[in-house]
Amino acid sequence: MDRRSLIKHAGIAGVLAAGAAPAVHAQGGAIRWRLASSFPKSLDVLIGGTEEFAKEVSVMSGGKFTISVHTAGELMPAFGVVDGVQNGTVECAHTAPYYFFGKDEAFALDCSIPFGLNSRQLTAWMFAGNGLKLMREFYKNYNIVNFPMGNSGAQMGGWYRKEIKSVADIKGMKMRVGGFGGKILSRLGGVPQNIPAGEIYQALEKGTVDAAEWIGPYDDLKLGLYKVAPHYYYPGWWEGSTQFSLYVNQKAYDGLSAENKAIIEAASSRAHVNIQANWDYKNPGALKTLVGQGAKLHAFSNDIMIAAFKATQEVYAELNASNPQWKKIYADFNAYRGEANLWFRFTEARFDNFMQSQRL
């Protein structure tokens, strides 16, 4: 997923509303908040999860604490939510933190980085390790309290007009991909492009781009990309898991009672689990449909994976030297990644590899 691919869905009304809508305050003992999402209604797994979060807050508070959910563009542009929460224009937002790595690369560590952690590992680092503590220290600079709220799991590696068998095939290839993925693609000789989701099909059909990535089977199916770029690659090494976050304005959060703070924590944790559960449940059927419609599945070659990994490590070394915030958080992230992968190698990976080779 990419920042500009959602802009189209934000709408001119959202642009006009940016920063102009005052926060909703408590009245008569009731608390009424507004949540600005970075996502359009078409991303129903994310929007549905956010609506479920708001419903849980209302139920657990006996209707005394309500949160209205607004999709991208209703209150502010999709990528105005950090400023909106920071300034108190809205009390909270739901977004993908890596959209804002232009403000500081450390935002991405709360979301997804190439060759990062899988979804279970990222959740473990956030809740049982130092992840949440370190990210909250970072977000104090933006007047934000963060809560993990959803994960896509590992994403797919995108759609290609022709087979990509080696690094040599990437050189000169124009691909719709954003964020850190685009940085690494550039180092491999590719040409990253920023294109809104609604324009990807036409760009592939006309040859304006040679490849494009979005999310995974359930959401990719809606775009119909298999019709013009049949080669579907995996895995999306730039998004081994993508965690979404609930951002809460610090002042609004501090004004809550201990009970309501606990309600926010419990409701966001439930949404965190259910968002990934929905994708995990819907992606298998969507993948079967895509293959039935002509999609050709390919694994990225070891040559490509190794080259991308090497280029990624070079980028991280440069960030360690130039960004103190990144260096502090990444050091802990990286240490846990090594331990987690050693453990998963002997348990999850071996079990998964065996089960996936069996006829069920």
Phi, psi and chi 1 to 4 in degrees:
 res  aa     phi    psi   chi1   chi2   chi3   chi4
   1 MET       -  155.6  -93.4 -167.9  -47.1      -
   2 ASP  -143.5  152.9  175.5   67.0      -      -
   3 ARG   -53.7  -56.6  -73.9  169.4   55.4   97.2
   4 ARG   -69.9  -19.8  -72.0 -172.2   57.7 -169.7
   5 SER   -70.8  -12.0   54.7      -      -      -
   6 LEU  -102.5  -14.4  -65.3  176.0      -      -
   7 ILE   -57.3  -38.8  -71.9  176.1      -      -
   8 LYS   -56.7  -32.4 -179.8  178.0  180.0 -178.9
   9 HIS   -83.3  -10.2  -58.9  -79.6      -      -
  10 ALA   -72.3  -40.4      -      -      -      -
  11 GLY    84.5  155.4      -      -      -      -
  12 ILE   -66.9  -29.6 -169.3   67.1      -      -
  13 ALA   -63.1  -37.4      -      -      -      -
  14 GLY   -66.1  -38.3      -      -      -      -
  15 VAL   -64.1  -42.2  175.7      -      -      -
  16 LEU   -68.4  -29.3  -65.6  174.0      -      -
  17 ALA   -83.8  -12.7      -      -      -      -
  18 ALA   -55.7  121.7      -      -      -      -
  19 GLY    75.4   -0.9      -      -      -      -
  20 ALA  -101.1  -14.0      -      -      -      -
  21 ALA   -95.2  119.2      -      -      -      -
  22 PRO   -71.3  152.7   28.1  -35.7      -      -
  23 ALA   -66.1  151.5      -      -      -      -
  24 VAL   -91.0  128.4  177.7      -      -      -
  25 HIS  -102.3  163.0  -58.5  -73.3      -      -
  26 ALA   -66.9  141.3      -      -      -      -
  27 GLN  -134.5  131.3  -64.3 -180.0   -3.2      -
  28 GLY    58.7   34.0      -      -      -      -
  29 GLY    88.2  -18.0      -      -      -      -
  30 ALA   -84.2  152.1      -      -      -      -
  31 ILE  -115.3  125.2  -59.2  171.8      -      -
  32 ARG  -125.7  115.9  -64.7 -171.7  -67.4  117.3
  33 TRP  -113.0  162.6  -80.0   11.9      -      -
  34 ARG  -122.2  139.6  -68.1 -177.9  -61.2  175.3
  35 LEU  -114.1  124.1 -178.3  151.4      -      -
  36 ALA   -99.4  121.5      -      -      -      -
  37 SER   -94.5  150.5  174.4      -      -      -
  38 SER   -87.9    3.9  -74.2      -      -      -
  39 PHE  -118.3  146.9  -50.3  109.2      -      -
  40 PRO   -79.2  164.8   31.0  -37.0      -      -
  41 LYS   -61.7  -25.1 -173.0  170.3  -71.6 -172.1
  42 SER   -64.0  -25.2   60.1      -      -      -
  43 LEU   -85.6   72.9  -69.5 -178.9      -      -
  44 ASP   -67.4  -24.4   58.0  -75.7      -      -
  45 VAL   -66.2  -44.6  170.7      -      -      -
  46 LEU   -70.4  -47.0  -73.0  172.3      -      -
  47 ILE   -65.2  -39.6  -65.5  -59.9      -      -
  48 GLY   -62.6  -39.3      -      -      -      -
  49 GLY   -65.8  -38.1      -      -      -      -
  50 THR   -68.3  -40.2  -50.7      -      -      -
  51 GLU   -65.5  -36.3  -69.5  172.3  -19.6      -
  52 GLU   -65.2  -40.6  179.6 -175.1   32.6      -
  53 PHE   -56.3  -49.4  158.2   74.3      -      -
  54 ALA   -62.5  -38.8      -      -      -      -
  55 LYS   -63.6  -42.6  178.9 -178.9  177.7 -178.4
  56 GLU   -64.0  -39.8  -71.0  -62.4  -45.6      -
  57 VAL   -59.6  -44.1  169.2      -      -      -
  58 SER   -65.3  -44.1  178.7      -      -      -
  59 VAL   -64.7  -47.1  168.9      -      -      -
  60 MET   -68.1  -24.0  -74.2 -170.6  -81.1      -
  61 SER   -96.0    4.5   67.4      -      -      -
  62 GLY    65.7   29.9      -      -      -      -
  63 GLY    82.3    3.8      -      -      -      -
  64 LYS   -85.4  -15.6  -64.9  178.8 -179.4  178.5
  65 PHE  -127.6  108.3 -172.7  176.5      -      -
  66 THR  -120.5  144.8   58.9      -      -      -
  67 ILE  -129.3  121.0  -59.1  175.6      -      -
  68 SER   -90.2  136.7   57.4      -      -      -
  69 VAL  -100.1  130.9  174.9      -      -      -
  70 HIS  -126.5  122.7  -56.3  -90.7      -      -
  71 THR   -72.6  170.6   57.4      -      -      -
  72 ALA   -53.0  127.9      -      -      -      -
  73 GLY    96.4  -16.8      -      -      -      -
  74 GLU   -71.3  -43.4  -71.1 -175.8   17.4      -
  75 LEU  -109.7  -31.5  -64.3  179.5      -      -
  76 MET  -163.8  163.1   59.3 -170.8   59.1      -
  77 PRO   -60.1  157.7  -23.1   34.3      -      -
  78 ALA   -53.1  -35.0      -      -      -      -
  79 PHE  -107.6   20.6  -49.0  115.6      -      -
  80 GLY  -100.2    5.7      -      -      -      -
  81 VAL   -71.6  -33.2  -61.1      -      -      -
  82 VAL   -62.7  -47.5  166.7      -      -      -
  83 ASP   -64.0  -37.8  -65.6  -22.5      -      -
  84 GLY   -63.5  -44.4      -      -      -      -
  85 VAL   -72.9  -42.4  173.5      -      -      -
  86 GLN   -58.4  -41.0 -177.5  178.0    6.6      -
  87 ASN   -87.8   -5.5  -61.2  -30.0      -      -
  88 GLY    80.1   14.6      -      -      -      -
  89 THR   -62.9  -38.4  -55.5      -      -      -
  90 VAL  -129.6  158.5  -68.8      -      -      -
  91 GLU   -79.2  -28.3  -68.3   82.7    5.9      -
  92 CYS  -155.6  166.7   55.7      -      -      -
  93 ALA  -151.5  159.0      -      -      -      -
  94 HIS  -125.0  126.8 -171.0 -129.3      -      -
  95 THR  -157.5  175.9 -168.3      -      -      -
  96 ALA  -103.9  108.5      -      -      -      -
  97 PRO   -53.9  -29.9  -31.3   39.4      -      -
  98 TYR   -68.7  -10.2   66.9  177.5      -      -
  99 TYR   -60.2  -23.7  -70.8  153.5      -      -
 100 PHE  -108.0   21.2  -50.1  100.5      -      -
 101 PHE   -68.2  -11.8   85.1   99.7      -      -
 102 GLY   -68.5  -27.4      -      -      -      -
 103 LYS   -73.4  -42.9  -69.6  178.0  178.0  -72.8
 104 ASP  -166.1  129.9 -168.8  -54.2      -      -
 105 GLU   -59.0  -23.0  -69.7   88.8   -6.9      -
 106 ALA   -63.7  -21.8      -      -      -      -
 107 PHE   -53.7  -38.8  -88.9   92.4      -      -
 108 ALA   -64.5  -25.5      -      -      -      -
 109 LEU   -68.7  -15.2  -69.5  164.8      -      -
 110 ASP   -91.4    8.3 -172.9   34.2      -      -
 111 CYS  -142.4  -75.7 -175.3      -      -      -
 112 SER  -164.9  134.7 -178.4      -      -      -
 113 ILE  -131.8  152.9   62.0  172.5      -      -
 114 PRO   -55.5  135.4  -28.5   37.5      -      -
 115 PHE    55.4   42.1  -62.4  101.4      -      -
 116 GLY   -89.5 -136.1      -      -      -      -
 117 LEU  -100.4  148.7  -61.9  169.0      -      -
 118 ASN   -74.9  177.7   67.5   27.2      -      -
 119 SER   -65.2  -40.7   61.9      -      -      -
 120 ARG   -67.3  -40.6  -84.2 -172.3   57.1 -174.7
 121 GLN   -65.4  -41.0  -67.9  167.9  -13.2      -
 122 LEU   -65.3  -41.0 -172.6   53.3      -      -
 123 THR   -63.0  -40.0  -66.0      -      -      -
 124 ALA   -63.8  -44.9      -      -      -      -
 125 TRP   -63.1  -38.9 -179.8   65.2      -      -
 126 MET   -69.7  -49.1  -67.7  -63.5  -66.4      -
 127 PHE   -90.8  -37.7  -73.5  101.0      -      -
 128 ALA  -102.1  -22.6      -      -      -      -
 129 GLY   -99.1 -149.3      -      -      -      -
 130 ASN   -97.2    2.5  -66.2  -40.3      -      -
 131 GLY   -57.5  -52.9      -      -      -      -
 132 LEU   -64.2  -40.8 -164.6   56.1      -      -
 133 LYS   -61.4  -47.3  171.2  179.6  174.6  -69.7
 134 LEU   -67.7  -41.6  -70.4  167.5      -      -
 135 MET   -68.0  -35.7  -68.6  -50.0  -52.7      -
 136 ARG   -68.4  -34.1  -76.7 -170.7  173.6  168.9
 137 GLU   -63.0  -40.7  -70.9  175.4   -1.5      -
 138 PHE   -65.6  -44.5  168.1   74.6      -      -
 139 TYR   -71.2  -14.9  -78.7  125.4      -      -
 140 LYS   -58.6  -28.1  -76.8 -177.1  179.6  179.1
 141 ASN   -65.5  -17.6  -60.0  -44.4      -      -
 142 TYR  -116.3   10.4  -62.0   88.5      -      -
 143 ASN    62.6   36.1 -160.7   30.3      -      -
 144 ILE  -125.4  140.9  -73.6  171.9      -      -
 145 VAL  -110.1  126.3 -179.1      -      -      -
 146 ASN  -106.5  149.0   67.3  -56.8      -      -
 147 PHE  -135.8  126.3  -64.2   83.8      -      -
 148 PRO   -58.2  133.8  -24.9   36.3      -      -
 149 MET  -148.9   74.5 -158.7  163.3   97.7      -
 150 GLY   114.3  152.8      -      -      -      -
 151 ASN  -153.0  138.7 -162.6  -54.4      -      -
 152 SER   -81.1  -13.8   69.3      -      -      -
 153 GLY    72.3 -172.6      -      -      -      -
 154 ALA   -64.4  132.7      -      -      -      -
 155 GLN   -93.9  166.3  -64.6 -166.3   12.1      -
 156 MET   -80.6  164.6  -68.5  -67.3  -78.7      -
 157 GLY   -92.1    6.1      -      -      -      -
 158 GLY   101.3  178.8      -      -      -      -
 159 TRP  -111.5  135.3  -60.4   88.7      -      -
 160 TYR  -130.9  139.7  -61.3   73.9      -      -
 161 ARG   -70.8  -28.2  -73.6  162.7   56.4   90.8
 162 LYS  -137.3  165.9   63.9  178.0 -176.8  179.0
 163 GLU   -67.8  143.3  -71.0 -171.2   57.1      -
 164 ILE  -115.7   98.9  -54.0  -62.0      -      -
 165 LYS   -96.7  -21.9  -62.2 -179.7  178.9  178.9
 166 SER  -151.7  172.5   68.9      -      -      -
 167 VAL   -59.0  -32.8  176.5      -      -      -
 168 ALA   -59.6  -31.3      -      -      -      -
 169 ASP   -73.8  -15.4  -66.4  -32.9      -      -
 170 ILE   -82.9  -28.1  -65.8  176.8      -      -
 171 LYS   -58.4  122.0  -63.8 -173.3 -175.2  -58.2
 172 GLY    82.6   -5.5      -      -      -      -
 173 MET   -71.9  127.6 -179.0 -174.1   72.2      -
 174 LYS   -91.6  119.2  -66.9  174.1  -69.4 -176.9
 175 MET  -129.1  133.5 -178.5  175.0 -176.6      -
 176 ARG   -77.0  102.9 -178.5  -99.7  173.3 -134.8
 177 VAL  -157.2  146.9   62.0      -      -      -
 178 GLY  -126.3 -176.5      -      -      -      -
 179 GLY    62.1 -146.8      -      -      -      -
 180 PHE   -61.4  -33.5  -88.8  112.4      -      -
 181 GLY   -56.8  -40.5      -      -      -      -
 182 GLY   -66.5  -36.8      -      -      -      -
 183 LYS   -61.3  -44.3  -76.5 -179.9  174.7  -72.7
 184 ILE   -70.7  -41.0  -52.3  -53.2      -      -
 185 LEU   -56.6  -41.1 -177.9   71.6      -      -
 186 SER   -59.9  -39.3  -65.6      -      -      -
 187 ARG   -70.0  -20.1  -61.9 -150.1  173.5 -162.5
 188 LEU   -91.8    2.1  -60.5 -179.9      -      -
 189 GLY    98.3    0.5      -      -      -      -
 190 GLY   -81.9  171.9      -      -      -      -
 191 VAL  -124.1   98.1 -176.3      -      -      -
 192 PRO   -68.7  143.8   24.7  -33.2      -      -
 193 GLN  -128.8  143.7  -55.3  -75.5  -48.9      -
 194 ASN  -102.8  114.3  -76.0  -46.6      -      -
 195 ILE  -137.7  130.4  -60.0  174.6      -      -
 196 PRO   -60.0  151.9  -22.9   34.4      -      -
 197 ALA   -53.5  -42.8      -      -      -      -
 198 GLY   -67.6  -11.3      -      -      -      -
 199 GLU  -109.1   -0.5  -61.6  174.4   16.4      -
 200 ILE   -64.4  -44.5  -64.2  175.3      -      -
 201 TYR   -57.8  -48.7 -175.9   96.3      -      -
 202 GLN   -64.9  -37.6  -69.5   81.5    2.0      -
 203 ALA   -64.8  -40.3      -      -      -      -
 204 LEU   -70.1  -41.3  -80.0  169.0      -      -
 205 GLU   -62.3  -40.1 -175.6  178.6   38.1      -
 206 LYS   -86.3   -8.9  -64.4  177.1 -179.6  178.3
 207 GLY    82.8   12.2      -      -      -      -
 208 THR   -62.3  -34.8  -55.1      -      -      -
 209 VAL  -127.6  157.7  -64.8      -      -      -
 210 ASP   -97.7  -18.3  -53.8  -58.5      -      -
 211 ALA  -157.5  162.5      -      -      -      -
 212 ALA  -157.8  144.9      -      -      -      -
 213 GLU  -120.0  152.0   62.9   85.1   32.9      -
 214 TRP  -131.5  -96.2 -174.6 -132.9      -      -
 215 ILE  -128.3  -76.9  -58.4  177.0      -      -
 216 GLY  -163.2 -178.1      -      -      -      -
 217 PRO   -50.8  -46.6  -29.6   37.1      -      -
 218 TYR   -60.5  -45.1  178.1   68.5      -      -
 219 ASP   -84.1  -32.8  -66.5  -76.5      -      -
 220 ASP   -64.0  -35.7  -72.8    1.9      -      -
 221 LEU   -57.4  -36.5 -179.7   60.4      -      -
 222 LYS   -64.1  -28.2  -60.0  174.0 -172.9  177.3
 223 LEU   -82.8  -17.0  -61.1 -178.8      -      -
 224 GLY    67.5   25.0      -      -      -      -
 225 LEU   -66.3  -24.1  -56.1 -176.4      -      -
 226 TYR   -60.2  -20.2   62.0   89.6      -      -
 227 LYS   -73.8  -26.2  -60.5  175.1 -177.2  177.2
 228 VAL  -120.4  -11.5  -72.0      -      -      -
 229 ALA  -144.7   83.6      -      -      -      -
 230 PRO   -73.4  -15.0   29.6  -37.4      -      -
 231 HIS   -87.5  113.0  -58.5  -75.2      -      -
 232 TYR  -107.9  111.4 -160.7   22.8      -      -
 233 TYR  -100.2  156.8  -84.9   82.3      -      -
 234 TYR  -148.8  156.0   63.3   90.8      -      -
 235 PRO   -88.9  167.8   36.4  -36.8      -      -
 236 GLY   -78.9   85.6      -      -      -      -
 237 TRP   -61.1  -19.3   45.2  -98.5      -      -
 238 TRP   -81.1  -12.0   50.4   89.5      -      -
 239 GLU  -141.2   70.3  -65.5 -172.0   68.6      -
 240 GLY   -64.8  -19.3      -      -      -      -
 241 SER  -167.8  146.8   76.1      -      -      -
 242 THR  -125.3  111.8  -61.2      -      -      -
 243 GLN   -93.9  135.2  178.3  178.3  -84.9      -
 244 PHE  -101.5  155.2  -56.2   89.3      -      -
 245 SER  -129.9  146.4  -77.2      -      -      -
 246 LEU   -92.1  122.1  172.8   72.0      -      -
 247 TYR  -102.2  128.9  -74.8  168.2      -      -
 248 VAL  -121.1  133.6  178.4      -      -      -
 249 ASN   -60.5  131.3  172.6  -91.1      -      -
 250 GLN   -57.3  -45.6 -177.5   74.8   60.8      -
 251 LYS   -65.2  -41.9 -176.3  177.5  179.3 -179.9
 252 ALA   -63.7  -41.0      -      -      -      -
 253 TYR   -65.7  -45.1 -178.4   75.0      -      -
 254 ASP   -62.0  -25.5  -69.7  -17.1      -      -
 255 GLY   -80.8   -6.7      -      -      -      -
 256 LEU   -80.5  153.1  -65.6  176.0      -      -
 257 SER   -71.8  164.5   65.7      -      -      -
 258 ALA   -58.5  -37.3      -      -      -      -
 259 GLU   -63.8  -45.5  179.1 -177.5    3.3      -
 260 ASN   -71.1  -30.5  -76.4  -32.8      -      -
 261 LYS   -63.9  -40.8  -73.0  178.8 -179.6  177.0
 262 ALA   -65.6  -34.8      -      -      -      -
 263 ILE   -65.3  -43.7  -74.4  173.9      -      -
 264 ILE   -59.2  -44.7  -71.0  -70.9      -      -
 265 GLU   -63.7  -45.3 -177.2  173.9    4.4      -
 266 ALA   -67.9  -42.9      -      -      -      -
 267 ALA   -67.9  -39.1      -      -      -      -
 268 SER   -69.3  -35.3   61.6      -      -      -
 269 SER   -66.0  -39.4  -67.3      -      -      -
 270 ARG   -64.2  -43.8  176.5  166.3 -179.8  170.5
 271 ALA   -64.6  -35.3      -      -      -      -
 272 HIS   -56.9  -45.3 -177.8   66.9      -      -
 273 VAL   -70.3  -45.5  172.6      -      -      -
 274 ASN   -70.9  -31.2  -75.0  -13.9      -      -
 275 ILE   -63.5  -47.6  -73.6  171.8      -      -
 276 GLN   -68.5  -36.9 -179.2  165.7   -8.2      -
 277 ALA   -58.2  -40.6      -      -      -      -
 278 ASN   -64.3  -44.6  -91.8  -75.7      -      -
 279 TRP   -65.1  -42.8  -99.1  -43.1      -      -
 280 ASP   -62.4  -31.2  -77.3  -14.2      -      -
 281 TYR   -80.2  -34.7 -168.0   80.0      -      -
 282 LYS   -89.4  -26.6  -67.0  176.5  177.9  179.3
 283 ASN   -65.3  -39.6  -83.3  -31.5      -      -
 284 PRO   -57.3  -47.9  -26.8   36.8      -      -
 285 GLY   -64.3  -38.6      -      -      -      -
 286 ALA   -66.1  -37.2      -      -      -      -
 287 LEU   -65.1  -41.4 -177.8   60.4      -      -
 288 LYS   -60.1  -41.6  -73.2 -177.9  179.5  179.5
 289 THR   -63.0  -44.4  -61.1      -      -      -
 290 LEU   -60.5  -44.6  -74.6  167.5      -      -
 291 VAL   -64.9  -39.3  171.6      -      -      -
 292 GLY   -63.9  -25.3      -      -      -      -
 293 GLN   -91.8    2.7  -65.1  -66.1  -33.5      -
 294 GLY   113.4    0.3      -      -      -      -
 295 ALA   -65.6  138.2      -      -      -      -
 296 LYS  -111.8  114.9  -59.3  175.1 -177.8  178.5
 297 LEU   -82.4  135.6  -68.0  174.1      -      -
 298 HIS  -139.9  141.8  -54.5  -80.9      -      -
 299 ALA   -89.0  140.5      -      -      -      -
 300 PHE   -59.1  140.0  -77.9  122.8      -      -
 301 SER   -66.7  157.1   68.5      -      -      -
 302 ASN   -60.5  -33.8 -152.8   40.5      -      -
 303 ASP   -58.5  -46.3  169.3   48.0      -      -
 304 ILE   -68.9  -44.3  -69.7  174.0      -      -
 305 MET   -61.2  -43.7  -64.9  -67.8  -73.7      -
 306 ILE   -66.7  -42.6  -69.6  173.5      -      -
 307 ALA   -64.4  -41.4      -      -      -      -
 308 ALA   -66.4  -39.7      -      -      -      -
 309 PHE   -64.0  -43.9 -179.2   78.3      -      -
 310 LYS   -61.9  -44.9 -178.5  179.4  178.2 -179.5
 311 ALA   -63.9  -37.1      -      -      -      -
 312 THR   -63.7  -43.7  -61.6      -      -      -
 313 GLN   -62.2  -34.4  -63.9  -53.8  105.4      -
 314 GLU   -65.3  -41.9  -68.0  171.8   -4.2      -
 315 VAL   -63.8  -42.5  169.3      -      -      -
 316 TYR   -66.6  -36.4  -65.5  163.9      -      -
 317 ALA   -63.4  -39.2      -      -      -      -
 318 GLU   -66.0  -39.4  -67.4  167.2    7.3      -
 319 LEU   -68.2  -37.0  -72.7  173.9      -      -
 320 ASN   -59.9  -32.0  -77.9  -22.9      -      -
 321 ALA   -83.8  -21.1      -      -      -      -
 322 SER  -114.0  -18.8   63.8      -      -      -
 323 ASN  -127.9  101.4 -174.3  -24.7      -      -
 324 PRO   -59.6  -36.6  -23.3   34.8      -      -
 325 GLN   -64.1  -46.5  -65.5  -86.2   20.1      -
 326 TRP   -59.1  -50.3  167.7  -81.9      -      -
 327 LYS   -55.7  -44.4 -177.7  178.4 -179.1  179.8
 328 LYS   -63.8  -47.6  176.9 -177.6  177.9 -178.9
 329 ILE   -74.9  -42.0  -57.4  170.8      -      -
 330 TYR   -63.9  -32.9 -179.6   73.1      -      -
 331 ALA   -58.8  -44.4      -      -      -      -
 332 ASP   -71.8  -42.3 -167.0   86.0      -      -
 333 PHE   -56.6  -48.2  178.7  100.1      -      -
 334 ASN   -66.6  -39.8 -170.8   43.8      -      -
 335 ALA   -63.1  -43.6      -      -      -      -
 336 TYR   -67.6  -37.8  171.5   67.3      -      -
 337 ARG   -56.9  -42.1 -179.7  173.5   53.8  177.9
 338 GLY   -63.2  -44.0      -      -      -      -
 339 GLU   -67.1  -42.9  -66.9  -65.2  -43.7      -
 340 ALA   -63.6  -43.2      -      -      -      -
 341 ASN   -66.9  -33.5  -76.2  -25.6      -      -
 342 LEU   -63.8  -44.2  177.2   63.8      -      -
 343 TRP   -66.4  -48.1  165.2 -119.7      -      -
 344 PHE   -64.2  -29.7  -86.6   59.2      -      -
 345 ARG   -58.7  -38.0  171.3 -173.8  172.2 -171.6
 346 PHE   -90.3  -12.3  -69.1  107.8      -      -
 347 THR  -122.5  -83.1   53.4      -      -      -
 348 GLU   -56.1  -49.7  -58.2  -68.5  -27.2      -
 349 ALA   -63.5  -44.5      -      -      -      -
 350 ARG   -66.3  -43.6 -179.1   70.5 -179.6  100.7
 351 PHE   -62.5  -47.1  178.1   78.7      -      -
 352 ASP   -61.7  -45.2  -71.9  -12.8      -      -
 353 ASN   -60.3  -41.4  -73.8  -21.5      -      -
 354 PHE   -65.6  -50.7  175.7   80.4      -      -
 355 MET   -62.4  -36.0  -70.9  -58.5  -61.7      -
 356 GLN   -75.2  -10.1  -71.1  156.1   15.2      -
 357 SER   -97.5   -1.6   66.9      -      -      -
 358 GLN   -94.1  153.1  -56.9  -51.9  -57.2      -
 359 ARG   -90.0  113.9 -176.5 -177.6  -62.8  -87.8
 360 LEU  -109.2      -  -60.4  176.3      -      -
